[in-house]
């Protein structure tokens, strides 16, 4: 997968596969289980993409390592966290009476797994391949946003509905790819993604 367009194609394949997978789990499983098994399937696909590129493309491995452990314009990294206060006020605090330790533990596990894998794949590897082209970065981030339509196939209700689900993913995706490109760092984007997922999933 050394050519840039191969990655975009692979992203489209992953996104396309998620729709029938999510639909299937949404039909045969209870809501919470459909959510968990859909995520696990998605993570398997992301892991295949990440590890295949790391194994077969040494340049991507080197660039991804740099995106995790080095940075420039460090003050900009704080902008990764700008949506968190709103999520705390709008989603987390109003639902706090419904929380339990098992629920919080499960949500945290999902948020950590998803935040790490998505940032490695949709930001880290994408920047390793596409940092020269804003058009390809935008195309990749658009695919990331479109993937979230698959969650509408699950028997779940989302805080703010489809607009918040897909629109929020688009806003966060473009924010994180923009900051990560400017700072040449994805480590705080990973932490911000985990926090955003945790707060959103609690809703």
C-alpha positions, 0 to 999 in steps of 0.5 A: 500500500505504498501509493497514496490512492491505495489508502483512500481506496482502503478507507472506502472499502472499510466504510462500505463493509461497515454498513452491512456489518452494522446492519446485520448486528443491528438486526440480530443483537440487542442494542448494546450488544449490536453497538459493541460487536459493530465496534469490534468488527470496525476495529478489526478492519482498522487494525488490518489496515494499520498493521498491513501498512506498518509491515509493508511500508517502512516509510509510513512506520517512520513517519507515524512514529514521528507523529506520535513522539515529536511536535511543533507549534505545541500551543496549537495542540490544546485546540484538540480539546475545544469541544470537551467543555460543551460535551460535559455540559450538554451530554455528560452532566444531564445523564450523570444520574444514570451512570454506574461503575460497569457502564462507565468502565465499558464506555471508557474501554470502548472510548480508549480502543476507538480513540487510539485506533481511529487516530492511528488510522484516520489521522496518523497513517493518513498524514504519513501518506497525504500530508502533501495534499490538502485535497486528499486529506479532505477526501479522507476526512470526508470518508471518516465522517460518512462512515458514521452513517453506519451507526444509524443502522443500529437500534440506538438513539443518539444525543442530537440525532443523525446531524450531531452524529455525522456532523460532529464526526466531520467537525472533529475529523477536520479539526484533528487532521488540521491541528495534527498537520500543523503540529506534526503530532497526533498524541494529543488528538488521541487523548482528545478523541478518547475524551470526546468518545467517552463523553459522547458515548455516555449520552 
